[in-house]
Amino acid sequence: MIATALYTGLRISELLGLIWADVDFGAGVISVRAQLARAHVNAPAHRVAPKTAASYRDIPITGQLSDLLLAHRRTTSFSKETDWVFATSRGTPHSQRHVGQRGLRRAAERAQLDRHGWPPVRFHDLRHTYASHLILDLALDIAQVSHILGHASATITLDVYTHLFEDARHGRELRARLTASPFAELLDSQPAPTGQLIPLVRQ
């Protein structure tokens, strides 16, 4: 569950509202078509429509996450298309409170993320981590990131992650300037490696 949140950026309500029909292993996507409404008196937790039209989206998943989810489906007792992807031992969906306070906290303790006075990890931090990966590592533009995260508008994405987009742009510009510099061009004049080892002589 935590790996899926970390590698898809799903909101916790979207994550807990997933059923197996939402996971297309062939296409390598998770389709967000609903979210989980919290349980109330005489009303168990159930799937409801997302809050905005932008929340309806298909999120690409890595091969590694696909393998992890497939292994989970093969071992769980609740693997029908209409079953919850992340079900309790009774086949019911987990509560947000249970997942946040117990599941994530235990994982953070095992990963020693609670050391050195760091603030407690929140479930929403997993979503921010995924967004940072899209911006800094993959260099996706604002529109792409906004679509994957399901923001109602690109303005929201920019407001939240302005500093990351600026850092990414600065890094690209700096690499381009370094590559075009006379200092870097010195490497162009070097002969291709011959495979021979050059002995180093200590003076």
URHUMO-V67118 format. One record per residue. SS is DSSP state (H for helix, E for strand, L for the rest). PHI is phi in degrees with one decimal (none if undefined). PSI is psi as a letter, one per 20 degrees, with the letter a starting at -180 (999 if undefined). Layout:
# URHUMO-V67118
ss=SS phi=PHI psi=PSI
ss=SS phi=PHI psi=PSI
This chain:
# URHUMO-V67118
ss=L phi=none psi=g
ss=H phi=-67.7 psi=h
ss=H phi=-62.5 psi=h
ss=H phi=-65.9 psi=g
ss=H phi=-63.0 psi=g
ss=H phi=-70.7 psi=h
ss=H phi=-106.5 psi=j
ss=H phi=-132.3 psi=h
ss=L phi=72.7 psi=j
ss=L phi=-64.6 psi=q
ss=L phi=-66.8 psi=q
ss=H phi=-61.7 psi=h
ss=H phi=-67.4 psi=h
ss=H phi=-72.1 psi=g
ss=H phi=-62.2 psi=g
ss=H phi=-72.7 psi=i
ss=L phi=-88.0 psi=j
ss=L phi=-69.9 psi=p
ss=E phi=-118.2 psi=r
ss=H phi=-63.7 psi=h
ss=H phi=-64.0 psi=i
ss=H phi=-81.5 psi=i
ss=E phi=-105.0 psi=o
ss=E phi=-102.5 psi=n
ss=L phi=-69.0 psi=h
ss=L phi=-66.7 psi=g
ss=L phi=-84.4 psi=i
ss=L phi=72.0 psi=l
ss=E phi=-139.0 psi=q
ss=E phi=-109.9 psi=p
ss=E phi=-97.4 psi=p
ss=E phi=-91.3 psi=o
ss=L phi=-125.9 psi=i
ss=L phi=-161.0 psi=r
ss=E phi=-137.9 psi=r
ss=E phi=-91.8 psi=p
ss=E phi=-87.0 psi=p
ss=L phi=-64.5 psi=q
ss=L phi=-74.2 psi=q
ss=E phi=-132.8 psi=r
ss=L phi=-57.6 psi=p
ss=L phi=63.6 psi=j
ss=E phi=-142.0 psi=o
ss=L phi=-68.7 psi=r
ss=L phi=-59.8 psi=q
ss=E phi=-153.1 psi=r
ss=E phi=-80.4 psi=p
ss=E phi=-133.1 psi=r
ss=L phi=-66.4 psi=q
ss=L phi=-59.5 psi=q
ss=L phi=-71.2 psi=h
ss=L phi=-130.2 psi=r
ss=H phi=-63.3 psi=h
ss=H phi=-68.2 psi=h
ss=H phi=-71.7 psi=h
ss=L phi=-74.9 psi=o
ss=E phi=-161.9 psi=r
ss=E phi=-110.9 psi=p
ss=E phi=-107.8 psi=p
ss=E phi=-68.7 psi=q
ss=L phi=-120.5 psi=q
ss=L phi=-71.2 psi=q
ss=H phi=-60.8 psi=h
ss=H phi=-65.8 psi=g
ss=H phi=-68.2 psi=h
ss=H phi=-59.3 psi=g
ss=H phi=-63.4 psi=h
ss=H phi=-65.5 psi=g
ss=H phi=-68.6 psi=h
ss=H phi=-65.3 psi=g
ss=H phi=-64.3 psi=h
ss=H phi=-63.7 psi=g
ss=H phi=-64.9 psi=h
ss=H phi=-70.4 psi=h
ss=H phi=-104.2 psi=i
ss=L phi=-79.5 psi=q
ss=L phi=-80.0 psi=i
ss=L phi=-122.4 psi=n
ss=L phi=-121.6 psi=j
ss=L phi=-71.6 psi=r
ss=L phi=-56.2 psi=h
ss=L phi=-92.5 psi=i
ss=L phi=-79.1 psi=q
ss=E phi=-68.3 psi=p
ss=L phi=-63.6 psi=g
ss=L phi=-116.3 psi=n
ss=E phi=-107.1 psi=q
ss=L phi=-75.2 psi=r
ss=L phi=-65.0 psi=i
ss=L phi=-98.3 psi=i
ss=L phi=85.1 psi=j
ss=L phi=-97.4 psi=r
ss=E phi=-73.0 psi=q
ss=L phi=-71.9 psi=q
ss=L phi=-88.0 psi=q
ss=H phi=-59.3 psi=g
ss=H phi=-62.9 psi=g
ss=H phi=-62.7 psi=g
ss=H phi=-65.8 psi=g
ss=H phi=-70.9 psi=g
ss=H phi=-83.8 psi=h
ss=H phi=-108.0 psi=g
ss=H phi=-63.2 psi=g
ss=H phi=-68.1 psi=h
ss=H phi=-63.2 psi=g
ss=H phi=-64.6 psi=g
ss=H phi=-64.2 psi=g
ss=H phi=-64.8 psi=h
ss=H phi=-66.3 psi=g
ss=H phi=-66.0 psi=h
ss=L phi=-85.5 psi=j
ss=L phi=59.0 psi=k
ss=L phi=-85.2 psi=i
ss=L phi=-99.5 psi=j
ss=L phi=-93.4 psi=r
ss=L phi=60.1 psi=k
ss=L phi=72.4 psi=j
ss=L phi=-67.5 psi=q
ss=L phi=-68.5 psi=q
ss=L phi=-58.6 psi=q
ss=L phi=-74.0 psi=p
ss=L phi=-100.6 psi=q
ss=H phi=-62.4 psi=h
ss=H phi=-67.1 psi=h
ss=H phi=-64.8 psi=h
ss=H phi=-65.5 psi=h
ss=H phi=-65.5 psi=g
ss=H phi=-65.0 psi=h
ss=H phi=-62.7 psi=g
ss=H phi=-63.7 psi=g
ss=H phi=-61.2 psi=g
ss=H phi=-62.3 psi=h
ss=H phi=-63.3 psi=g
ss=H phi=-62.2 psi=h
ss=H phi=-82.7 psi=g
ss=H phi=-83.7 psi=g
ss=H phi=-87.3 psi=g
ss=L phi=-96.8 psi=i
ss=L phi=57.2 psi=k
ss=L phi=-72.5 psi=q
ss=L phi=-84.2 psi=r
ss=H phi=-60.3 psi=g
ss=H phi=-62.6 psi=g
ss=H phi=-65.6 psi=g
ss=H phi=-63.8 psi=g
ss=H phi=-60.1 psi=g
ss=H phi=-66.0 psi=g
ss=H phi=-65.6 psi=h
ss=H phi=-78.2 psi=i
ss=L phi=77.8 psi=k
ss=L phi=-71.8 psi=q
ss=L phi=-65.3 psi=h
ss=L phi=-154.5 psi=q
ss=H phi=-66.5 psi=h
ss=H phi=-62.4 psi=h
ss=H phi=-62.6 psi=g
ss=H phi=-59.9 psi=g
ss=H phi=-67.4 psi=h
ss=H phi=-61.9 psi=h
ss=H phi=-79.1 psi=h
ss=H phi=-118.3 psi=k
ss=H phi=-53.6 psi=g
ss=H phi=-62.9 psi=h
ss=H phi=-72.8 psi=g
ss=H phi=-62.4 psi=h
ss=H phi=-66.9 psi=g
ss=H phi=-63.2 psi=g
ss=H phi=-64.6 psi=g
ss=H phi=-65.2 psi=g
ss=H phi=-61.8 psi=g
ss=H phi=-63.8 psi=g
ss=H phi=-66.4 psi=g
ss=H phi=-64.8 psi=g
ss=H phi=-65.9 psi=g
ss=H phi=-63.3 psi=h
ss=H phi=-65.0 psi=g
ss=H phi=-67.6 psi=h
ss=H phi=-64.7 psi=g
ss=H phi=-63.0 psi=h
ss=L phi=-86.8 psi=i
ss=L phi=-78.6 psi=q
ss=H phi=-56.9 psi=h
ss=H phi=-62.3 psi=g
ss=H phi=-69.9 psi=h
ss=H phi=-66.1 psi=i
ss=H phi=-59.9 psi=h
ss=H phi=-69.0 psi=h
ss=H phi=-65.9 psi=h
ss=H phi=-88.1 psi=i
ss=L phi=-79.8 psi=q
ss=L phi=-66.6 psi=q
ss=L phi=-64.8 psi=q
ss=L phi=-59.0 psi=q
ss=L phi=-98.6 psi=i
ss=L phi=92.8 psi=i
ss=L phi=-83.7 psi=q
ss=L phi=-84.2 psi=p
ss=L phi=-98.2 psi=o
ss=L phi=-67.7 psi=p
ss=L phi=-98.3 psi=p
ss=L phi=-106.9 psi=o
ss=L phi=-75.7 psi=p
ss=L phi=-76.6 psi=999
